[in-house]
Amino acid sequence: MKVLVAVKWVIDFNVKVRVKSDSMGVETANVKMSMNPFDEIAVEEAVRLSEAGAATEVVAVSMGLPQCQETIRTALAMGADRGIAVVTEAELQPLAVAKLLATIVGREEPALVIMGKQAIDDDSNQTGQMLAALLGWSQGTFASALSLDDHAAEVTREIDGGLETVELSLPAVVTADLRLNTPRYASLPNIMKAKKKPIEVLTPEELGVDVTPRLQTLKIEEPPPRAAGVKLDSVAELVDRLRNEAKVI
């Protein structure tokens, strides 16, 4: 069974995001970038399936600027077998990414696609669902547990009311939640080995996919600063303020 994993190159989660002076985006120049944390979990799950003998090959796919290949190298160092980079200067929105992935799925014919449930830059949480719809495949979103057999996948999903377990016929698309696993750190020997693993570089034009943005960003603003808190002298004063100022009781 071949497993395809989608990984995204995003601003590192430890970095404080700054809005550009023209309010049309966030600053990425001289900013530390890394793999989207949810995608790290997806890679870890795919590698575990490979180590358990349930997967015969793990293919990591990333899209965007040429630097996205760095994210693929990270996935290869974690244990993926090879990579595919779709390089473009265009802004890639969720539908365009889903269409590119659908085309790659048609070329690679994996039995399972795993990706993070969302990216921490745009928080769209759309690509996995769109991909499943385009392919006509089963989908299991927000997965916190995954098990496979030859013809089906059992996915435990995190939902508002708790947990839901569903059985999916393969092929399927699964999106990873935080509690699916704890990603490993790539060891130095594996980082060196990853440099020799192949990465195929493609463009949207070669795949025949139009990635023209369908949505236009009008303005990006930082959230307003939070007001300072106050200390009250008594519970009675707290209740009075909640009732007459906050009007929540």
Legacy VTK file of the C-alpha trace (Angstrom):
# vtk DataFile Version 3.0
C-alpha trace
ASCII
DATASET POLYDATA
POINTS 249 float
0.000 0.000 0.000
1.343 3.407 -0.988
0.662 6.346 1.333
0.834 9.956 0.158
1.403 12.681 2.754
0.843 16.394 2.097
3.141 18.769 3.982
3.123 22.579 4.063
5.933 25.088 4.601
4.695 27.653 7.160
6.017 30.190 9.639
7.383 28.315 12.638
4.862 28.070 15.469
7.315 29.666 17.900
7.625 32.853 15.811
5.509 35.922 16.552
3.692 36.724 13.319
3.973 40.318 12.071
1.668 41.986 9.562
3.334 43.665 6.582
3.306 47.452 6.402
0.875 47.386 3.452
-1.587 45.182 5.441
-1.747 42.723 2.548
-0.029 39.781 4.195
2.296 38.639 6.950
6.043 39.119 7.006
8.002 36.045 5.884
11.349 37.640 4.996
14.093 36.535 7.411
11.516 34.576 9.403
12.067 30.992 10.549
9.902 28.577 8.566
9.144 24.931 9.291
6.714 22.116 8.555
3.124 22.691 9.609
2.768 20.890 13.003
-0.348 18.974 11.964
1.498 17.743 8.857
4.366 16.523 11.047
1.807 14.322 12.789
0.590 13.076 9.394
4.155 12.186 8.337
4.779 10.390 11.628
1.613 8.331 11.175
2.563 7.384 7.607
6.069 6.369 8.704
4.626 4.263 11.538
2.398 2.487 9.019
5.487 1.808 6.914
7.444 0.511 9.907
4.524 -1.769 10.833
4.454 -3.207 7.302
1.038 -1.729 6.476
2.540 0.689 3.919
5.082 -0.153 1.244
6.022 3.430 0.305
5.533 6.896 1.791
5.549 9.831 -0.634
5.724 13.394 0.740
4.210 16.201 -1.350
4.609 19.939 -0.829
3.611 22.974 -2.887
4.561 26.617 -3.144
7.847 28.481 -3.375
11.047 26.531 -4.162
11.865 26.569 -0.433
8.988 24.126 0.153
11.491 21.423 -0.761
13.044 21.992 2.668
9.803 20.703 4.182
9.983 17.617 2.003
13.563 17.009 3.176
12.283 17.111 6.759
9.662 14.508 5.894
12.315 12.367 4.191
14.506 12.623 7.292
11.560 11.438 9.387
11.250 8.336 7.212
9.373 9.155 3.990
10.808 7.407 0.913
10.646 10.139 -1.729
9.160 13.549 -2.384
7.226 15.555 -4.951
7.463 19.363 -5.008
5.027 21.489 -7.002
6.859 24.794 -7.370
5.037 28.030 -8.127
5.190 31.697 -7.191
1.388 31.937 -7.213
-0.664 32.137 -4.027
-2.048 28.650 -3.490
-5.510 28.575 -1.970
-7.162 25.391 -0.612
-9.100 24.495 -3.769
-6.000 24.874 -5.955
-3.997 22.692 -3.558
-6.755 20.066 -3.572
-6.803 20.039 -7.390
-3.016 19.671 -7.554
-3.116 16.855 -5.014
-5.929 15.142 -6.934
-3.802 15.203 -10.080
-0.800 13.793 -8.208
-3.014 11.102 -6.677
-4.040 10.141 -10.217
-0.367 9.753 -11.133
0.781 7.976 -7.977
-2.339 5.905 -7.198
-1.915 5.727 -3.395
-4.402 3.815 -1.276
-4.301 6.442 1.485
-3.692 10.181 1.680
-2.839 11.652 5.092
-2.488 15.371 5.835
-2.836 17.741 8.747
-6.381 18.803 9.548
-5.363 22.443 8.967
-2.349 24.678 8.462
-1.393 27.108 11.217
-0.959 30.016 8.787
-4.436 30.327 7.234
-6.348 27.830 9.456
-8.605 27.033 6.491
-9.264 23.358 7.371
-10.569 22.738 3.834
-8.008 20.962 1.678
-8.558 17.407 2.942
-12.315 17.628 2.564
-12.023 19.195 -0.900
-9.569 16.521 -2.015
-11.868 13.710 -0.894
-14.761 15.340 -2.770
-12.717 15.757 -5.963
-11.561 12.129 -5.827
-14.881 10.692 -4.668
-13.019 8.950 -1.820
-13.970 8.166 1.759
-12.721 10.703 4.292
-11.959 10.703 7.997
-11.242 14.145 9.433
-9.764 15.168 12.818
-8.291 11.693 13.334
-6.933 10.843 16.783
-6.449 7.128 16.015
-5.979 5.180 12.778
-5.762 1.463 11.986
-5.690 -0.278 8.607
-6.370 -3.620 7.008
-6.258 -4.576 3.336
-9.560 -2.995 2.386
-10.591 -0.554 5.113
-9.392 2.021 7.598
-10.802 2.540 11.079
-10.567 6.173 12.174
-11.376 7.614 15.570
-12.433 11.239 15.109
-12.471 14.083 17.594
-15.895 15.746 17.509
-17.669 18.324 19.678
-19.390 15.653 21.762
-16.327 13.460 22.291
-15.049 10.730 19.974
-16.576 9.044 16.932
-15.199 5.887 15.286
-15.874 5.330 11.590
-14.821 2.628 9.139
-13.709 3.875 5.727
-13.358 1.845 2.576
-10.008 2.371 0.863
-8.802 4.455 -0.898
-9.419 7.244 1.609
-8.305 10.673 2.798
-7.474 11.122 6.503
-6.688 14.437 8.224
-4.637 14.312 11.412
-5.511 15.913 14.745
-3.039 16.712 17.515
-3.641 13.541 19.525
-2.992 11.092 16.682
0.665 10.696 17.733
3.819 12.501 18.857
6.169 13.175 15.912
9.738 11.941 16.178
12.834 14.101 15.882
14.879 13.367 12.782
18.261 11.910 13.735
21.473 13.199 12.174
22.081 9.974 10.187
18.537 10.168 8.779
19.014 13.842 7.900
22.121 12.885 5.929
20.289 10.006 4.225
17.427 12.344 3.305
19.803 14.386 1.147
20.147 11.411 -1.192
16.447 10.591 -1.434
14.779 11.770 -4.683
12.498 14.786 -4.963
10.578 15.212 -8.213
10.003 18.895 -9.049
6.874 19.796 -11.018
4.869 22.926 -11.843
1.093 23.465 -11.925
1.362 23.918 -15.696
2.944 20.482 -16.078
0.083 19.020 -14.062
-2.491 20.931 -16.114
-4.036 22.677 -13.094
-5.119 26.331 -13.027
-4.078 27.760 -9.642
-5.345 31.304 -10.206
-6.620 32.593 -6.817
-10.399 32.713 -6.507
-10.368 34.788 -3.324
-8.872 38.253 -2.908
-7.290 39.459 0.324
-8.546 42.963 1.081
-6.716 43.666 4.317
-4.949 41.920 7.169
-4.873 43.461 10.641
-3.408 42.421 13.965
-5.971 41.797 16.716
-6.540 44.767 19.028
-4.458 44.736 22.220
-6.190 43.227 25.221
-7.295 45.620 27.903
-5.550 45.336 31.263
-7.351 43.430 33.983
-8.470 44.895 37.301
-8.417 43.639 40.870
-11.604 43.857 42.900
-11.924 44.027 46.659
-14.913 41.741 47.154
-17.176 39.161 45.557
-20.065 41.620 45.811
-18.177 44.126 43.661
-17.407 41.377 41.127
-21.074 40.381 40.896
-22.092 44.027 40.543
-19.698 44.579 37.628
-20.717 41.348 35.905
-24.360 42.368 36.193
-24.189 46.089 35.403
-21.049 46.530 33.235
-20.426 43.219 31.487
-24.156 42.367 31.585
-23.427 38.638 31.577
-25.599 37.763 34.593
LINES 1 250
249 0 1 2 3 4 5 6 7 8 9 10 11 12 13 14 15 16 17 18 19 20 21 22 23 24 25 26 27 28 29 30 31 32 33 34 35 36 37 38 39 40 41 42 43 44 45 46 47 48 49 50 51 52 53 54 55 56 57 58 59 60 61 62 63 64 65 66 67 68 69 70 71 72 73 74 75 76 77 78 79 80 81 82 83 84 85 86 87 88 89 90 91 92 93 94 95 96 97 98 99 100 101 102 103 104 105 106 107 108 109 110 111 112 113 114 115 116 117 118 119 120 121 122 123 124 125 126 127 128 129 130 131 132 133 134 135 136 137 138 139 140 141 142 143 144 145 146 147 148 149 150 151 152 153 154 155 156 157 158 159 160 161 162 163 164 165 166 167 168 169 170 171 172 173 174 175 176 177 178 179 180 181 182 183 184 185 186 187 188 189 190 191 192 193 194 195 196 197 198 199 200 201 202 203 204 205 206 207 208 209 210 211 212 213 214 215 216 217 218 219 220 221 222 223 224 225 226 227 228 229 230 231 232 233 234 235 236 237 238 239 240 241 242 243 244 245 246 247 248
